[in-house]
Amino acid sequence: MDTNSVVGNSVVYEIDNLDLQAFTALAARFGERRYGYVVTPNVDHLIRYHESSEFRRYYASASYVLMDSRFVARIVCLIKGVRLPVCTGSDLTAELFAKVIREDDRIVLIGGTAQQIDQLSSRFGLKNARHHAPPMGFIRDPEAVEECLQFIERASPFRFCFLAVGSPQQETLAHAVQLRGRALGLALCVGASLDFLTGAQKRAPRWVQHLALEWLYRLLGDPGRLASRYLIRGPRIFGYLRRARVVLREARLAAD
């Protein structure tokens, strides 16, 4: 996003005009001669973006901002009259593994389990996958963060680095890698995408996704963990969107 993320009293949400097909093609051409990172905002992320200037800096430095939530896209269309393309992190991860990543590509995976990485390597024939699983709460431990950053840098240059440690940890890492300037390749903040790809978590049926009700499916499946996020914190997004500006940013080429 543009560093001008607050204009007057209005927060500005900038979203790239890239759907799944368009960004998959762009990611395939990104290469390993520079570093960039991708953020995939959903309701929770946009609330954090509104409330945290630090999180806004992470988004301001991101190379690409892809709308992860069909629910948000529907609400933005109703409230703001802006039609946002959707490119969910889970769909993007699955598409890259299935159609873009080659057997010899260096792939870095931060998060997930060793069993999941073995499953992905076997399924997609990966010969050059590097995996690091930081401990729970690592982002509050400078030594653990440093270990993670050095792992990513040692694995550079990579074709893709999948940061699957939840928000805001993954955005914090992506931004820190950029500031240090030692790694090359495209990093993607993809949350639970590895869980969905390996079957550790089950995604909603396609018809539920297209009705923008995937959040409800997940809530019903894990109310203890998600009720507070979706039913107490989540509704803030309606007020925030009314006061915010939403800008559809024109797509840029990978060679920019």
ChimeraX attribute file (.defattr): number of C-alpha atoms within 10 A of each C-alpha:
attribute: neighborCount
match mode: 1-to-1
recipient: residues
	/A:1	22
	/A:2	15
	/A:3	12
	/A:4	11
	/A:5	20
	/A:6	16
	/A:7	10
	/A:8	6
	/A:9	8
	/A:10	15
	/A:11	20
	/A:12	22
	/A:13	23
	/A:14	21
	/A:15	23
	/A:16	22
	/A:17	22
	/A:18	23
	/A:19	18
	/A:20	18
	/A:21	11
	/A:22	12
	/A:23	20
	/A:24	19
	/A:25	14
	/A:26	17
	/A:27	18
	/A:28	16
	/A:29	14
	/A:30	19
	/A:31	18
	/A:32	17
	/A:33	12
	/A:34	14
	/A:35	22
	/A:36	22
	/A:37	25
	/A:38	23
	/A:39	28
	/A:40	26
	/A:41	26
	/A:42	19
	/A:43	23
	/A:44	16
	/A:45	17
	/A:46	21
	/A:47	19
	/A:48	18
	/A:49	22
	/A:50	21
	/A:51	13
	/A:52	11
	/A:53	13
	/A:54	12
	/A:55	19
	/A:56	24
	/A:57	19
	/A:58	21
	/A:59	27
	/A:60	18
	/A:61	21
	/A:62	21
	/A:63	18
	/A:64	24
	/A:65	23
	/A:66	25
	/A:67	27
	/A:68	24
	/A:69	23
	/A:70	23
	/A:71	20
	/A:72	21
	/A:73	18
	/A:74	17
	/A:75	17
	/A:76	18
	/A:77	13
	/A:78	11
	/A:79	11
	/A:80	15
	/A:81	11
	/A:82	15
	/A:83	15
	/A:84	24
	/A:85	19
	/A:86	22
	/A:87	25
	/A:88	20
	/A:89	26
	/A:90	19
	/A:91	17
	/A:92	23
	/A:93	19
	/A:94	16
	/A:95	15
	/A:96	16
	/A:97	16
	/A:98	12
	/A:99	11
	/A:100	15
	/A:101	18
	/A:102	17
	/A:103	15
	/A:104	11
	/A:105	15
	/A:106	21
	/A:107	25
	/A:108	24
	/A:109	22
	/A:110	22
	/A:111	24
	/A:112	21
	/A:113	15
	/A:114	12
	/A:115	10
	/A:116	17
	/A:117	20
	/A:118	14
	/A:119	15
	/A:120	17
	/A:121	15
	/A:122	11
	/A:123	12
	/A:124	13
	/A:125	15
	/A:126	21
	/A:127	14
	/A:128	16
	/A:129	21
	/A:130	18
	/A:131	21
	/A:132	18
	/A:133	15
	/A:134	16
	/A:135	12
	/A:136	11
	/A:137	11
	/A:138	17
	/A:139	19
	/A:140	10
	/A:141	12
	/A:142	10
	/A:143	11
	/A:144	16
	/A:145	20
	/A:146	15
	/A:147	15
	/A:148	20
	/A:149	18
	/A:150	15
	/A:151	16
	/A:152	26
	/A:153	17
	/A:154	13
	/A:155	18
	/A:156	20
	/A:157	22
	/A:158	25
	/A:159	23
	/A:160	27
	/A:161	27
	/A:162	24
	/A:163	28
	/A:164	22
	/A:165	27
	/A:166	14
	/A:167	19
	/A:168	16
	/A:169	18
	/A:170	23
	/A:171	28
	/A:172	18
	/A:173	23
	/A:174	27
	/A:175	20
	/A:176	15
	/A:177	22
	/A:178	17
	/A:179	11
	/A:180	10
	/A:181	11
	/A:182	16
	/A:183	24
	/A:184	23
	/A:185	22
	/A:186	25
	/A:187	31
	/A:188	25
	/A:189	28
	/A:190	27
	/A:191	22
	/A:192	18
	/A:193	26
	/A:194	27
	/A:195	18
	/A:196	16
	/A:197	19
	/A:198	17
	/A:199	11
	/A:200	13
	/A:201	13
	/A:202	13
	/A:203	17
	/A:204	16
	/A:205	11
	/A:206	10
	/A:207	10
	/A:208	14
	/A:209	17
	/A:210	12
	/A:211	11
	/A:212	16
	/A:213	17
	/A:214	20
	/A:215	18
	/A:216	17
	/A:217	16
	/A:218	18
	/A:219	18
	/A:220	12
	/A:221	13
	/A:222	11
	/A:223	15
	/A:224	9
	/A:225	11
	/A:226	16
	/A:227	16
	/A:228	12
	/A:229	14
	/A:230	18
	/A:231	12
	/A:232	10
	/A:233	13
	/A:234	15
	/A:235	14
	/A:236	16
	/A:237	20
	/A:238	16
	/A:239	9
	/A:240	16
	/A:241	22
	/A:242	14
	/A:243	13
	/A:244	19
	/A:245	16
	/A:246	19
	/A:247	16
	/A:248	15
	/A:249	17
	/A:250	11
	/A:251	15
	/A:252	13
	/A:253	11
	/A:254	15
	/A:255	9
	/A:256	6
